[in-house]
């Protein structure tokens, strides 16, 4: 097989592709963060690692993956699973949109060692990858991300442990996502499981709406109507699933988005506050200090990019995987 260098596939997006941790060939998993707005349609399929099983956890933007007679249309707040084989998958991300998503790449051997004893409970794509002697391309359907998975995605962008502990921490996150997304009940879902799933989907949809409309967030009544339940039920369900009230969650995502805008230099403090829905600069500054323990003007100086000292990503940054 010809040498595979994923870096070449992302050359057109510059810093919009950020390997977070892992070496697919050596550790069996890798995490990558993506945040870019392509000037023209991007051939996303060039980045898929041959023979690997990949999760795409999509926050913003859209994409299409086609292969072996199946098509996955990735939308904001959804996830999908695919395997790059023969013939190669065709995948495109359109221009004119901001694309924000996390990918988790697993080596088949890594997953097989962990999961082979549970074949009957695994996602069909994973079962086929384990049982087939030939490596055919596969793509699964698209599902909405639960609030629990969204929280894992957000945590991965800000690793909370110091350098020697990072491999252990990221490995635990890889296994956590595998336990959430790579298993599937063999006999269909029980009634209680379906109810829980419906509740998680409503909360995930509410989270996606709040992210899309954080500048002018819909009132609780409208949010309940958009996700298909009463405001009171949504409020209670949201707290159960996320451990936060809707207002606490909205405040968190507004401040995180503002911090990103300030850190990257896209906006000054005032512009960032207005962009995320704060009309009072004093209220914004107080909330920002409470969240990040520094005033917004000093935040870029307090931020240390994790890309500078990731021991697990050195091989990929150099083009080898």
Residue frames as qw, qx, qy, qz and C-alpha x, y, z in Angstrom:
[[0.000, 0.888, 0.460, 0.000, 0.00, 0.00, 0.00],
 [0.367, 0.597, -0.039, 0.712, 1.29, 3.46, -0.87],
 [0.313, -0.161, -0.496, 0.794, 2.42, 5.72, 1.97],
 [0.150, -0.786, -0.536, -0.269, -0.45, 7.71, 3.46],
 [0.300, -0.071, -0.275, 0.911, 0.11, 11.30, 4.64],
 [0.022, -0.755, -0.653, 0.054, -3.05, 12.92, 5.94],
 [0.219, -0.610, -0.058, 0.759, -1.41, 16.32, 6.26],
 [0.140, -0.018, 0.576, 0.805, -1.53, 16.69, 2.47],
 [0.056, -0.571, -0.773, -0.270, -5.33, 16.41, 2.49],
 [0.239, -0.849, -0.406, 0.238, -5.66, 19.38, 4.86],
 [0.495, -0.047, 0.113, 0.860, -3.05, 21.63, 3.23],
 [0.041, 0.517, 0.402, 0.755, -5.76, 23.98, 1.96],
 [0.446, -0.782, -0.367, -0.235, -7.22, 24.76, 5.40],
 [0.184, 0.633, -0.429, 0.618, -4.01, 25.74, 7.20],
 [0.040, -0.206, 0.739, -0.641, -4.52, 25.90, 10.97],
 [0.696, -0.094, -0.040, -0.711, -8.11, 24.74, 10.49],
 [0.910, -0.028, -0.410, -0.047, -6.83, 21.17, 10.92],
 [0.176, -0.689, 0.559, -0.426, -5.41, 20.46, 14.36],
 [0.727, -0.035, -0.682, 0.074, -4.23, 16.98, 15.43],
 [0.525, -0.724, 0.136, -0.427, -5.03, 16.81, 19.14],
 [0.426, -0.521, 0.727, -0.141, -3.43, 13.54, 20.20],
 [0.867, 0.062, 0.476, -0.132, -2.63, 10.01, 19.13],
 [0.132, 0.490, -0.724, -0.466, -0.86, 8.05, 16.45],
 [0.850, 0.143, -0.055, -0.503, -3.19, 5.79, 14.52],
 [0.774, 0.329, -0.541, 0.003, -0.55, 3.20, 13.65],
 [0.321, 0.312, -0.734, 0.511, 1.25, 3.09, 17.00],
 [0.236, -0.055, 0.623, -0.744, -1.42, 3.76, 19.64],
 [0.065, 0.346, 0.927, 0.127, -4.43, 2.53, 17.65],
 [0.032, 0.843, 0.534, -0.053, -6.35, 5.80, 17.89],
 [0.313, 0.006, 0.029, 0.949, -6.02, 9.50, 17.12],
 [0.057, 0.803, 0.512, -0.300, -8.10, 12.64, 17.68],
 [0.317, 0.138, 0.280, 0.895, -8.29, 15.61, 15.31],
 [0.103, 0.716, 0.435, -0.536, -10.10, 18.93, 15.61],
 [0.331, 0.319, 0.519, 0.720, -11.29, 20.82, 12.52],
 [0.046, 0.807, 0.375, -0.453, -12.47, 24.43, 12.23],
 [0.269, -0.188, 0.464, 0.823, -12.34, 26.03, 8.79],
 [0.493, 0.685, 0.295, -0.447, -14.30, 27.84, 6.08],
 [0.574, -0.016, 0.595, 0.563, -13.11, 26.56, 2.68],
 [0.185, 0.501, -0.198, -0.822, -13.09, 28.94, -0.26],
 [0.609, 0.234, -0.532, -0.541, -14.06, 26.04, -2.50],
 [0.938, -0.184, -0.049, -0.290, -15.48, 22.56, -1.99],
 [0.177, -0.634, 0.745, -0.109, -13.05, 20.35, -0.07],
 [0.781, 0.130, -0.591, -0.153, -12.26, 16.74, -1.00],
 [0.555, -0.584, 0.415, -0.422, -12.68, 15.48, 2.54],
 [0.995, -0.007, 0.019, -0.098, -12.28, 11.81, 1.61],
 [0.608, 0.577, -0.436, 0.328, -8.54, 12.23, 1.01],
 [0.171, -0.607, 0.558, -0.539, -8.09, 12.46, 4.80],
 [0.904, -0.238, 0.100, -0.340, -9.65, 9.06, 5.59],
 [0.216, -0.580, 0.785, 0.019, -7.04, 6.63, 6.84],
 [0.666, 0.201, -0.627, -0.350, -6.96, 3.41, 4.74],
 [0.577, -0.057, -0.806, 0.122, -8.23, 0.41, 6.66],
 [0.063, -0.005, -0.608, 0.791, -9.28, 2.44, 9.67],
 [0.183, -0.677, -0.704, -0.116, -12.67, 2.95, 11.31],
 [0.180, 0.124, -0.124, 0.968, -13.45, 6.62, 11.80],
 [0.080, -0.732, -0.634, 0.237, -16.01, 8.58, 13.79],
 [0.145, 0.347, 0.131, 0.917, -17.01, 12.06, 12.66],
 [0.197, -0.650, -0.617, 0.398, -18.67, 14.15, 15.39],
 [0.246, 0.430, 0.338, 0.800, -20.02, 17.18, 13.57],
 [0.121, -0.525, -0.468, 0.700, -20.82, 20.43, 15.39],
 [0.301, 0.744, 0.075, -0.592, -21.22, 22.86, 12.47],
 [0.214, 0.492, -0.636, -0.555, -21.23, 22.69, 8.70],
 [0.888, 0.190, 0.270, -0.319, -22.20, 19.75, 6.54],
 [0.004, -0.506, 0.797, 0.330, -20.64, 17.01, 4.48],
 [0.898, 0.212, -0.037, -0.383, -21.50, 14.08, 2.25],
 [0.249, -0.441, 0.856, 0.100, -19.86, 10.65, 2.34],
 [0.855, 0.292, -0.070, -0.424, -20.63, 8.04, -0.34],
 [0.104, 0.480, -0.867, -0.082, -19.44, 4.51, -0.80],
 [0.010, -0.020, -1.000, 0.021, -20.55, 0.94, -1.46],
 [0.215, -0.475, -0.730, -0.442, -24.09, 2.04, -2.33],
 [0.369, -0.717, -0.522, 0.278, -24.63, 4.08, 0.86],
 [0.202, 0.595, 0.009, 0.778, -24.68, 7.84, 1.49],
 [0.425, -0.582, -0.498, 0.483, -24.33, 9.75, 4.76],
 [0.108, 0.743, 0.148, 0.643, -25.39, 13.41, 4.86],
 [0.495, -0.287, -0.494, 0.654, -23.65, 14.90, 7.89],
 [0.109, -0.806, -0.257, -0.522, -25.48, 17.88, 9.45],
 [0.029, -0.544, 0.467, -0.697, -24.81, 20.07, 12.50],
 [0.566, -0.344, 0.487, -0.570, -25.10, 18.15, 15.76],
 [0.965, 0.110, -0.018, -0.235, -24.81, 14.69, 14.17],
 [0.317, -0.569, 0.743, 0.152, -22.29, 11.88, 14.00],
 [0.904, 0.328, -0.131, -0.239, -21.51, 9.08, 11.60],
 [0.642, -0.434, 0.615, 0.146, -19.14, 6.14, 11.25],
 [0.754, 0.610, -0.163, -0.180, -17.21, 4.98, 8.20],
 [0.757, -0.333, 0.479, 0.295, -14.43, 2.70, 7.07],
 [0.344, 0.764, -0.379, -0.393, -12.02, 3.55, 4.28],
 [0.703, -0.105, 0.683, 0.167, -11.36, 0.60, 2.00],
 [0.056, -0.170, 0.687, 0.704, -11.83, -0.30, -1.66],
 [0.426, 0.543, 0.110, 0.715, -13.08, 1.44, -3.62],
 [0.244, -0.069, -0.390, 0.885, -12.24, 4.60, -1.63],
 [0.016, 0.740, 0.605, -0.292, -15.07, 6.60, -0.11],
 [0.221, 0.495, 0.255, 0.801, -16.09, 9.83, -1.81],
 [0.325, -0.709, -0.496, 0.382, -16.56, 12.71, 0.63],
 [0.253, 0.507, 0.163, 0.807, -17.05, 16.46, 0.13],
 [0.215, -0.629, -0.444, 0.601, -17.36, 19.47, 2.44],
 [0.335, 0.777, 0.390, 0.362, -18.99, 22.44, 0.63],
 [0.327, 0.170, -0.108, 0.923, -17.61, 25.97, 0.47],
 [0.236, -0.503, -0.178, -0.812, -19.30, 28.95, 2.08],
 [0.749, -0.574, -0.239, -0.231, -19.87, 27.24, 5.46],
 [0.126, -0.650, 0.658, -0.358, -17.94, 27.14, 8.68],
 [0.865, -0.042, -0.491, -0.091, -17.11, 23.49, 9.43],
 [0.231, -0.577, 0.631, -0.464, -16.42, 22.50, 13.04],
 [0.948, -0.097, -0.170, -0.250, -16.03, 18.81, 13.82],
 [0.383, -0.588, 0.709, -0.076, -13.98, 16.25, 15.67],
 [0.845, 0.245, -0.428, -0.208, -12.78, 13.00, 14.14],
 [0.597, -0.493, 0.621, -0.128, -11.65, 9.91, 16.04],
 [0.680, 0.441, -0.544, -0.217, -9.69, 7.40, 14.00],
 [0.759, -0.371, 0.508, -0.167, -9.39, 3.82, 15.25],
 [0.232, 0.404, -0.850, -0.246, -7.13, 1.10, 13.92],
 [0.823, -0.108, -0.366, -0.421, -9.14, -2.09, 13.40],
 [0.650, 0.077, -0.686, 0.318, -6.62, -4.06, 15.44],
 [0.013, -0.195, 0.500, -0.844, -7.04, -1.72, 18.41],
 [0.637, -0.114, 0.065, -0.759, -10.82, -2.14, 18.39],
 [0.813, 0.042, -0.542, -0.208, -10.71, -5.87, 17.69],
 [0.417, 0.146, -0.740, 0.506, -8.52, -6.49, 20.73],
 [0.185, -0.070, 0.475, -0.857, -10.97, -4.60, 22.94],
 [0.591, 0.145, 0.150, -0.779, -14.33, -5.53, 21.46],
 [0.406, 0.189, -0.802, -0.394, -14.13, -8.85, 19.64],
 [0.078, -0.134, -0.947, 0.281, -15.78, -10.75, 22.50],
 [0.261, 0.484, 0.512, -0.660, -18.91, -8.58, 22.11],
 [0.090, 0.012, 0.665, 0.741, -19.58, -8.99, 18.38],
 [0.051, -0.554, -0.803, -0.211, -23.34, -9.48, 18.71],
 [0.176, -0.812, -0.408, 0.379, -23.65, -6.14, 20.52],
 [0.323, -0.362, 0.243, 0.840, -21.53, -4.03, 18.16],
 [0.416, 0.648, -0.038, -0.637, -22.59, -1.61, 15.45],
 [0.888, 0.353, 0.294, -0.001, -23.05, -3.55, 12.16],
 [0.476, 0.825, -0.285, 0.108, -20.24, -1.62, 10.45],
 [0.230, -0.678, 0.675, -0.179, -17.80, -2.63, 13.18],
 [0.816, -0.055, 0.559, -0.134, -18.95, -6.26, 13.05],
 [0.806, 0.585, 0.081, 0.030, -18.42, -6.34, 9.28],
 [0.215, 0.850, -0.460, 0.141, -14.98, -4.77, 9.63],
 [0.464, -0.507, 0.705, -0.176, -13.99, -7.51, 12.07],
 [0.793, 0.086, 0.590, -0.124, -15.42, -10.42, 10.09],
 [0.716, 0.691, 0.010, -0.096, -14.63, -9.56, 6.46],
 [0.788, -0.176, 0.288, 0.515, -11.40, -10.80, 4.97],
 [0.415, 0.458, 0.299, 0.727, -11.49, -8.15, 2.25],
 [0.179, -0.438, -0.297, 0.829, -11.35, -4.45, 3.13],
 [0.129, 0.603, 0.581, 0.531, -14.39, -2.88, 1.49],
 [0.014, -0.183, 0.160, -0.970, -15.41, 0.71, 2.11],
 [0.256, -0.577, -0.776, 0.006, -18.42, 1.21, 4.35],
 [0.060, -0.248, 0.155, -0.955, -20.45, 4.16, 5.59],
 [0.094, -0.421, -0.845, 0.314, -23.11, 4.08, 8.31],
 [0.062, -0.800, -0.484, -0.350, -26.21, 6.22, 8.74],
 [0.130, 0.412, -0.252, 0.866, -26.19, 9.60, 10.43],
 [0.481, -0.610, -0.623, 0.096, -27.42, 9.96, 14.00],
 [0.122, -0.869, 0.042, -0.478, -27.88, 12.97, 16.25],
 [0.417, 0.248, -0.646, 0.589, -25.31, 13.43, 18.99],
 [0.544, -0.673, -0.500, 0.043, -26.55, 13.08, 22.55],
 [0.187, -0.936, 0.144, -0.261, -25.76, 15.73, 25.12],
 [0.803, -0.494, 0.287, 0.170, -23.37, 13.26, 26.76],
 [0.777, 0.238, 0.278, 0.512, -21.35, 12.86, 23.56],
 [0.212, 0.874, 0.075, 0.431, -21.38, 16.62, 22.99],
 [0.488, -0.847, 0.202, -0.061, -19.85, 17.09, 26.42],
 [0.842, -0.205, 0.331, 0.374, -17.09, 14.61, 25.58],
 [0.581, 0.593, 0.225, 0.510, -16.37, 16.48, 22.33],
 [0.069, -0.943, 0.049, -0.323, -16.10, 19.78, 24.18],
 [0.695, -0.665, 0.256, 0.102, -13.80, 18.28, 26.82],
 [0.860, 0.109, 0.260, 0.426, -11.43, 16.96, 24.16],
 [0.386, 0.797, 0.058, 0.460, -10.66, 20.47, 22.93],
 [0.134, -0.792, 0.370, -0.467, -9.20, 21.45, 26.32],
 [0.788, -0.035, -0.581, 0.202, -7.19, 18.60, 27.80],
 [0.438, -0.834, 0.052, -0.332, -7.19, 19.18, 31.60],
 [0.883, -0.411, 0.103, 0.203, -4.22, 17.00, 32.56],
 [0.087, -0.840, 0.452, 0.286, -0.50, 17.68, 32.43],
 [0.440, 0.585, -0.597, -0.328, 1.85, 16.20, 29.86],
 [0.003, 0.271, -0.962, 0.042, 2.72, 12.75, 31.30],
 [0.406, 0.235, 0.778, -0.418, -0.97, 11.91, 31.86],
 [0.455, 0.428, -0.160, -0.764, -2.25, 12.87, 28.41],
 [0.341, 0.162, -0.855, -0.356, -1.94, 9.47, 26.73],
 [0.034, -0.234, -0.919, 0.316, -3.95, 7.88, 29.53],
 [0.277, 0.456, 0.359, -0.766, -6.55, 10.65, 29.43],
 [0.447, 0.397, -0.395, -0.697, -7.01, 10.58, 25.65],
 [0.237, 0.046, -0.959, -0.147, -7.11, 6.77, 25.63],
 [0.113, 0.336, 0.796, -0.490, -9.92, 6.90, 28.20],
 [0.387, 0.494, 0.075, -0.775, -11.82, 9.34, 25.97],
 [0.360, 0.272, -0.737, -0.504, -11.37, 7.06, 22.95],
 [0.147, -0.141, -0.974, 0.099, -12.83, 4.17, 24.95],
 [0.216, 0.406, 0.531, -0.711, -15.62, 6.36, 26.28],
 [0.457, 0.427, -0.229, -0.746, -16.73, 7.33, 22.78],
 [0.318, 0.142, -0.895, -0.278, -16.41, 3.73, 21.61],
 [0.012, 0.238, 0.902, -0.359, -18.68, 2.60, 24.46],
 [0.331, 0.479, 0.310, -0.751, -21.29, 5.23, 23.56],
 [0.489, 0.580, -0.203, -0.620, -21.26, 4.91, 19.78],
 [0.307, 0.386, -0.820, -0.290, -19.89, 1.53, 18.66],
 [0.119, 0.118, 0.959, -0.228, -22.36, -0.67, 20.52],
 [0.496, -0.035, -0.280, -0.822, -25.92, -1.37, 19.41],
 [0.622, -0.079, 0.632, -0.455, -28.61, -3.53, 21.09],
 [0.065, -0.113, 0.922, 0.365, -28.89, -6.87, 19.29],
 [0.050, 0.461, 0.885, 0.041, -32.67, -7.29, 19.78],
 [0.055, -0.688, -0.349, -0.634, -33.72, -3.68, 19.30],
 [0.025, 0.306, -0.430, 0.849, -34.27, -1.10, 22.01],
 [0.192, -0.467, -0.814, 0.289, -36.44, -1.64, 25.04],
 [0.055, -0.849, -0.440, -0.288, -39.25, 0.85, 25.67],
 [0.446, -0.838, -0.064, 0.309, -37.35, 2.56, 28.47],
 [0.559, -0.228, 0.361, 0.711, -34.24, 2.76, 26.28],
 [0.266, 0.549, 0.519, 0.599, -36.24, 4.31, 23.43],
 [0.219, -0.925, -0.305, -0.063, -37.65, 6.91, 25.81],
 [0.540, -0.657, 0.138, 0.507, -34.19, 7.74, 27.07],
 [0.502, 0.087, 0.483, 0.712, -32.91, 7.95, 23.52],
 [0.103, 0.767, 0.478, 0.416, -35.77, 10.28, 22.52],
 [0.371, -0.902, -0.138, 0.174, -35.01, 12.47, 25.52],
 [0.575, -0.414, 0.301, 0.638, -31.31, 12.63, 24.68],
 [0.397, 0.371, 0.529, 0.652, -32.13, 13.51, 21.08],
 [0.069, -0.908, -0.367, -0.191, -34.40, 16.36, 22.21],
 [0.471, -0.801, 0.069, 0.363, -31.66, 17.73, 24.45],
 [0.573, -0.121, 0.449, 0.675, -29.06, 17.36, 21.69],
 [0.255, 0.641, 0.503, 0.520, -31.36, 19.21, 19.29],
 [0.249, -0.946, -0.206, 0.029, -31.87, 21.97, 21.87],
 [0.574, -0.559, 0.241, 0.547, -28.10, 22.25, 22.30],
 [0.489, 0.206, 0.517, 0.672, -27.62, 22.51, 18.53],
 [0.061, 0.840, 0.427, 0.330, -30.28, 25.24, 18.26],
 [0.400, -0.887, -0.041, 0.229, -28.70, 27.22, 21.09],
 [0.584, -0.310, 0.376, 0.649, -25.31, 26.96, 19.40],
 [0.361, 0.443, 0.547, 0.611, -26.72, 28.07, 16.07],
 [0.092, -0.790, -0.323, -0.512, -28.68, 30.95, 17.60],
 [0.575, -0.384, -0.443, 0.570, -26.63, 31.90, 20.64],
 [0.164, 0.129, 0.007, 0.978, -26.58, 35.56, 19.67],
 [0.503, -0.130, 0.035, -0.854, -30.39, 35.76, 19.86],
 [0.037, -0.003, -0.993, 0.115, -31.37, 32.58, 21.67],
 [0.448, -0.393, -0.548, -0.587, -35.03, 31.51, 21.40],
 [0.471, -0.401, 0.417, -0.666, -37.15, 31.72, 24.57],
 [0.284, -0.141, 0.927, -0.201, -37.93, 28.49, 26.39],
 [0.658, 0.399, 0.447, -0.457, -41.42, 28.22, 24.89],
 [0.611, 0.664, -0.288, -0.321, -40.09, 28.43, 21.34],
 [0.073, 0.509, -0.858, 0.001, -37.22, 26.06, 22.10],
 [0.493, 0.035, 0.810, -0.315, -39.67, 23.47, 23.42],
 [0.706, 0.550, 0.191, -0.403, -41.80, 23.81, 20.30],
 [0.415, 0.694, -0.540, -0.233, -38.75, 23.37, 18.06],
 [0.060, 0.345, -0.933, 0.081, -37.70, 20.11, 19.75],
 [0.574, -0.176, -0.659, -0.453, -41.25, 18.78, 20.12],
 [0.491, -0.385, -0.727, 0.287, -42.03, 18.89, 23.84],
 [0.272, -0.910, -0.287, -0.128, -43.38, 21.20, 26.52],
 [0.181, 0.772, -0.359, 0.492, -41.08, 23.91, 27.94],
 [0.623, -0.597, 0.379, -0.335, -41.39, 22.47, 31.46],
 [0.982, -0.017, 0.180, 0.060, -40.46, 18.95, 30.30],
 [0.676, 0.598, -0.162, 0.399, -37.55, 20.24, 28.23],
 [0.114, -0.801, 0.380, -0.449, -36.20, 22.26, 31.14],
 [0.780, -0.439, 0.398, -0.202, -36.29, 19.23, 33.47],
 [0.953, 0.236, 0.120, 0.149, -34.90, 16.88, 30.80],
 [0.452, 0.769, -0.253, 0.375, -32.10, 19.29, 29.92],
 [0.324, -0.734, 0.478, -0.359, -30.95, 19.49, 33.55],
 [0.912, -0.199, 0.345, -0.099, -31.07, 15.70, 33.91],
 [0.884, 0.400, 0.073, 0.229, -29.01, 15.07, 30.77],
 [0.486, 0.668, -0.181, 0.534, -26.43, 17.85, 31.04],
 [0.587, -0.399, -0.424, 0.562, -26.27, 18.72, 34.74],
 [0.140, -0.117, -0.006, 0.983, -26.91, 22.34, 33.76],
 [0.355, 0.677, 0.469, -0.441, -29.94, 24.55, 33.30],
 [0.584, 0.639, 0.367, 0.341, -30.58, 25.85, 29.80],
 [0.023, 0.992, -0.061, 0.109, -29.43, 29.32, 30.85],
 [0.569, -0.649, 0.455, 0.222, -26.22, 27.93, 32.34],
 [0.738, 0.151, 0.533, 0.385, -25.50, 26.02, 29.15],
 [0.394, 0.847, 0.242, 0.262, -26.21, 29.07, 27.00],
 [0.237, -0.942, 0.234, 0.048, -23.88, 31.18, 29.14],
 [0.702, -0.378, 0.519, 0.306, -21.15, 28.53, 28.83],
 [0.675, 0.360, 0.486, 0.423, -21.26, 28.23, 25.05],
 [0.191, 0.963, 0.108, 0.158, -21.44, 32.00, 24.62],
 [0.364, -0.853, 0.355, 0.120, -18.33, 32.51, 26.74],
 [0.737, -0.152, 0.559, 0.347, -16.46, 29.64, 25.06],
 [0.567, 0.639, 0.380, 0.354, -17.24, 31.06, 21.63],
 [0.004, -0.995, 0.057, -0.085, -16.21, 34.56, 22.75],
 [0.584, -0.634, 0.446, 0.240, -12.96, 33.19, 24.16],
 [0.735, 0.181, 0.519, 0.397, -12.23, 31.48, 20.84],
 [0.368, 0.856, 0.236, 0.274, -12.89, 34.70, 18.90],
 [0.228, -0.947, 0.225, 0.003, -10.60, 36.68, 21.21],
 [0.719, -0.412, 0.487, 0.274, -7.87, 34.04, 21.31],
 [0.685, 0.295, 0.504, 0.436, -7.69, 33.72, 17.52],
 [0.190, -0.330, 0.136, 0.915, -7.74, 37.51, 17.00],
 [0.112, 0.477, 0.722, 0.488, -10.95, 37.42, 14.95],
 [0.229, -0.832, -0.336, -0.377, -12.61, 39.93, 17.27],
 [0.112, 0.379, -0.501, 0.770, -11.65, 42.39, 19.97],
 [0.011, -0.174, -0.837, 0.519, -13.38, 42.15, 23.35],
 [0.396, 0.336, 0.233, -0.822, -16.32, 44.38, 22.48],
 [0.542, 0.279, -0.535, -0.585, -16.90, 42.68, 19.13],
 [0.305, 0.029, -0.950, 0.055, -16.75, 39.22, 20.72],
 [0.162, 0.230, 0.687, -0.670, -19.27, 40.20, 23.40],
 [0.517, 0.374, 0.004, -0.770, -21.74, 41.47, 20.81],
 [0.433, 0.273, -0.761, -0.398, -21.14, 38.49, 18.52],
 [0.283, -0.088, -0.947, 0.128, -22.26, 36.00, 21.17],
 [0.344, -0.620, -0.623, -0.330, -25.24, 37.97, 22.45],
 [0.420, -0.529, -0.412, 0.612, -23.99, 40.18, 25.31],
 [0.160, 0.839, 0.273, 0.442, -25.27, 43.76, 25.07],
 [0.381, -0.909, 0.138, -0.102, -23.49, 44.88, 28.24],
 [0.578, 0.544, -0.522, 0.312, -19.69, 44.86, 28.18],
 [0.239, -0.526, 0.606, -0.547, -19.52, 44.99, 31.99],
 [0.873, -0.104, 0.293, -0.375, -21.78, 41.93, 32.32],
 [0.879, 0.409, -0.243, 0.044, -19.72, 40.12, 29.70],
 [0.298, 0.620, -0.592, 0.420, -16.42, 40.94, 31.42],
 [0.508, -0.418, 0.549, -0.516, -17.72, 39.80, 34.82],
 [0.953, 0.078, 0.157, -0.248, -19.03, 36.51, 33.38],
 [0.732, 0.548, -0.371, 0.162, -15.79, 35.97, 31.45],
 [0.014, 0.609, -0.646, 0.460, -13.66, 36.49, 34.57],
 [0.727, -0.251, 0.460, -0.444, -15.80, 34.04, 36.50],
 [0.956, 0.263, 0.032, -0.129, -15.49, 31.41, 33.76],
 [0.799, 0.456, -0.208, 0.334, -11.81, 31.78, 32.78],
 [0.672, -0.608, -0.122, 0.406, -10.28, 33.42, 35.88],
 [0.383, -0.225, 0.184, 0.877, -8.92, 36.36, 33.90],
 [0.334, 0.666, 0.164, -0.646, -10.31, 39.41, 32.16],
 [0.788, 0.514, 0.338, 0.036, -11.09, 39.00, 28.45],
 [0.310, 0.917, -0.251, -0.023, -8.40, 41.45, 27.37],
 [0.203, -0.660, 0.723, -0.029, -5.66, 39.30, 28.93],
 [0.909, 0.036, 0.353, -0.219, -7.08, 35.96, 27.83],
 [0.794, 0.564, -0.222, 0.056, -4.83, 35.50, 24.75],
 [0.143, 0.694, -0.623, 0.332, -1.78, 35.89, 27.01],
 [0.582, -0.341, 0.619, -0.401, -3.07, 33.25, 29.42],
 [0.929, 0.245, 0.121, -0.248, -3.77, 30.68, 26.71],
 [0.228, -0.533, 0.773, 0.259, -1.09, 28.06, 26.00],
 [0.760, 0.310, -0.327, -0.468, -1.87, 26.12, 22.80],
 [0.828, -0.253, 0.492, -0.088, -1.83, 22.36, 23.38],
 [0.849, 0.526, -0.018, 0.051, -0.43, 21.85, 19.90],
 [0.189, 0.841, -0.477, 0.175, 3.03, 22.95, 21.08],
 [0.140, -0.489, 0.818, -0.267, 3.78, 20.02, 23.38],
 [0.900, 0.020, 0.152, -0.408, 1.73, 17.03, 22.32],
 [0.262, -0.462, 0.828, 0.182, 4.05, 14.03, 22.36],
 [0.582, 0.215, 0.782, -0.056, 1.41, 11.86, 20.74],
 [0.554, 0.762, 0.278, -0.189, 0.97, 13.96, 17.63],
 [0.185, -0.705, 0.461, 0.506, 4.52, 14.54, 16.47],
 [0.423, -0.010, 0.812, 0.403, 4.44, 11.80, 13.84],
 [0.356, 0.691, 0.625, 0.070, 1.26, 13.02, 12.23],
 [0.040, 0.923, 0.003, -0.383, 2.36, 16.64, 12.12],
 [0.220, -0.548, 0.626, 0.510, 5.30, 15.53, 10.09],
 [0.577, 0.362, -0.434, -0.590, 3.05, 13.77, 7.62],
 [0.351, 0.099, -0.931, -0.020, 3.54, 10.19, 8.82],
 [0.686, -0.361, -0.025, -0.631, 0.68, 8.38, 10.54]]
